[in-house]
Amino acid sequence: MTAFEEHRLAIIGAGVMGTNISALALGHGVSVVLVDVDETVLETARQTIKQKLRHAQLMGVLPADRPQGTLTTSVSLEDIAEATTVIEAVTEVDEVKREVLSTASRLVPPGTTLISNTSCIPIDEMAEWIVRPEDLVGVHFMNPSYMIKMVEVIRGPRTEPAILEQATELLAVLGREALVIEDSAGFVINRLLHPLINTAAMLVQEGVASVEVVDGLLEGCLGHSTGPLRTGDLIGLENLVDSLNVLYERRGDEIYRPCDLLLAKVRDGHLGRKTGRGFYDYGKVAS
């Protein structure tokens, strides 16, 4: 049995990150059970994953010497029971993650690696929700996961060394470079990135500069590849607001309080690329 065949991966949540991680795993030969609550969502996810796999193949970021893994979709969490690793990739809302993780931890045997793709919630806080806190580790995949090789791995205070090792071994099979950090709200990436995007939006809100000028200055002067506001559109502005709220609630710093412009865009349904409009107008809904 080859290294990629040893892994049986279950992913909970068929949104942007769930489909990204599914495409990454399938493209590296790892079979996936993708679970969500709605069959309509799963049908859309199957098509989205096909598109992402085609994109990854065109970009040459998948190994040519491996057959694709098999995708199975389900509306029943019980179908994760035989997975060697479970990845939670649901929305960044405490109540949702609590329900998913607590249920998942009761369905899998001890020693199964439980990964949360949380972007901000401390791992030790989530460990309180599950049966075996030592089985939980954080892996913050970037978007799009199948394109960006580096991932942020968060070691909780109670994470077993064997679980951390299993997670990094899986990431190696997926061709990712894992950088391990200690537990803290927002971790490294989003404690830096999210207040940057929030401040960029404030500058637009205050009339200091246009969206294009703010992004242009960050790209041209500081080497930011897409600019903070276009990055926000890629993340999804509702996800950004959820994460900022997590940071604000836990850290209390005003820099994390979502600005009025961000809140207005979310309220109006202008969530970024996925809806065709955010800080930029993309003309059509992105899949």
N, C-alpha and C positions, 0 to 999 in steps of 0.2 A: 504494500500500500504506500503510495506517495504521500508527501507531507500535506499536500492540499486535500487529499482524499480522507485524511484522518479527521478533518474538521466537519462537524455538522452544525451549521450556523442558523439560529433563529433570530429574526429581526422583528421587533414589535413597533409598529408605526410605519405607514406607507406614504408618508409625506415626502417633502424634499429630501431630507437626510436619509430616511429609510430607503428610498429608491436609489439615492446616490450610493449608499453603502452596499445595497443589494447588487447594483451594477458592478461595483468594485470587486465584490466577492465572487460573483458569477464569472466575471472576466478573468479571474485568477484560478478558476477551476473548483471553487468551493460552492457546494450546494447550499441553497437557502430556503428556509421556510419563512415567508413574510406574512405577518399577522396584522390585521386591522379589524375594526368593528363593522365595516360596511363593505359588502361585495362590490358595490359600484366604485368605491374608492380603490379597491383592489384591481378591478378591471382597468381603471385609468392607470394605476401603478404598473401593471404588466406592460402596457403600451409605452409608458414613460421609460421603464427600464430598458426596453428594446432600443429606444431612441438613444439613451445614454450609452448603451453598449456600442451602438454604431458610431457614436461620436468618439468614444474612447478608442475604438479600432482605427478610425480615420486619423486620430492624433498619435497613433502608435504607442499608446501607454499601457497596452495589455500584452502579456507574454504570448508569443506565437506558438510555443511548444506545449500548450495545455488545452484540452477540450474545455468548453464552458461548463460550469456547474449547472445543476438542475434547479429551476425555480418552482416552488410549491407555494400557493397562497391559501390562506385560511382565515375564517372569522372566529375561530376558536383558539383561545390561549392554551388549551390543553394540548395542542399540536406542537408545543415547544418542548414537550417532556423528554424527548430523546436527543435534544441538542447538546453538543459539548460546550457551546458558548451561546449565550443569549445577549443580544444588544437591544437595549431600550432606546428608541429614537422618537418618542412622542413629544408633544409640545412642551415648552419650558414653563409649565404651570405646576406648582407643588402638588395640588390635589390629583391631577392626572397622573403624574409620575408616581406618586405614592400608591395609587390604586394598582397601576400596572406592575410596579416592582414588587409590591407585597404579594400580589397574586402569583407572579412569575416565580418568586423565590419558593413558594409552596409547591410548585409543580415539578421542579427539577431536583435531582438528587444532590446531596452534599458534594462540594468540590466542583460543581458546574460553575464555570466562569460567568458571572453576571457583570455586564458592561453597561454603564449609562453613558449616552452621548450628550449628557448635559453640557451646556455652554457656560453655566454660572453657578448652579446650586452645589454647595459643598458636598463632597462624597460622604463624609461622616454624618452629615445631616440625613442623607438618604439611607445610610446604613441602618438608621433607627427603624426604618419602615419594613425591613426584610427579616426573614427567619434567621439567616446566618450572615451577620454583618461582614464577616471575614471574606465572604465570596464576592464582594462588590469592589469594582475598580472603575475609574472614569477614563474614557477615551474620547477626547474631543476631536472628531474628524472635521476637517475644513470642507468648505463648499466651493467647487464640486470635489467630492471625496476621491473620485476615480482619477482626478487630474493632479491633485496636490499631494505630494508624497509624505510630507511631514505631518505628524499628529502629536497632540498634546496628551500625555498619559498621566492621570492623576492618581497618586497613591494615597488612599485614605489611611488614617491612623490605625485602623483595624484590618486593613487589607492584608491577607496572607501572602507571604512571598511567593508561594507556589501559584497563586491566582495571578499575581502580577507577571510572573514568568510565562504562564499560559497565554495571557493577553498579548504580551510582546512577541511570543512565538507565532500567534495567529497573525499579528500585524506584519511580521517578517514574511509569512507566506503570501500576504496580500501586497507585498512590495512597498510597505510603508516604513518610514523611519520614525521610530518612537523616541520622543524626548520625555523623560519622566520628571514630574515635579511633585511638590508636596501640596496638600489640600488647602484651599483657600477660596472664598467666594469669588467667582470670575476667573480664577486661575491666573495665567499670565496673559494669554492672547486677549481675552475680552476685558480684563481690567485696563488694558491699554487701548484696545480698538474701540470699544463701545462709547467711552466718553469722547473719543476723537470724533466719531460720527455724530454724536449728540451735539458737540460744540460746533461742528461744521453746519449742522442744521440750524443752530441758533444764529450763526452768522448770516445765513440766508433769511431767517425769520426777522432779524433786526435790520435787514436791508444793507448790510455791509458789503455784500458781494452776491453775485448770482450763483446758482448751482454750478454752472460750467466754470466760472472763475475760481470758486473754492476748490473744486476738483483739479482744475488745471494747475493751480499753484502747488498743491500737494504732489501732483504728478511731476511737474517740471522742476520744482525746487527741492523736493525731498525724496523723489524717486518712488513714490507710492504708485503701484502699478495700475490701479483703476480709479483712484480717488476715493475718499471716504463715503461720499454720497452714493456713487454708483455701487460701491461695495455694500452699502446699506440696502440698496434695491436688490442686490443678489441674495443677501441674507434673508430678506423678507422683513418689511418694516414692522409687522406685527410681532415677529420673533424678536426683533431688536428691542421693541418696547417691553415685551415680556422679560427679556434678559436685563434690561436697564432697571426694571422694577425689582427684580431679584437682587440686583446689586445695591439699589437704593435702600431697600428694606433691611439688608444685612450690614451695609457699611455706613449708611446715614450721610454720605457726602452728596451735596447738592449737584455735583458734576454728573451724578448718575440719574438724576430726576429727568425723565423724558421731557423734552421741550414741547411747547404748544404745537409747533409745526409738525413734529413727528406724530403727536396724538391726533391732530386733525387729519393727516393722511391716512392713518389707520381707521379712523372713524368714517372716512369717506370711501374706504375700500381700495385706496391706492397703495397697494402693498409692495410694489416693486415689479420686478420682471415677471413674476408668476401671474400677475393680473394685467400686465401690459402697460402699467403706469405706476410710477412712484415719484421719485425726484425727477426722473426722466420719463418721456413718453416713448414706449417701445413699439407702439402701433398694433401689436397683437399679443394675445396671451402666450407667455412662454411655457413650454412643457418641461 
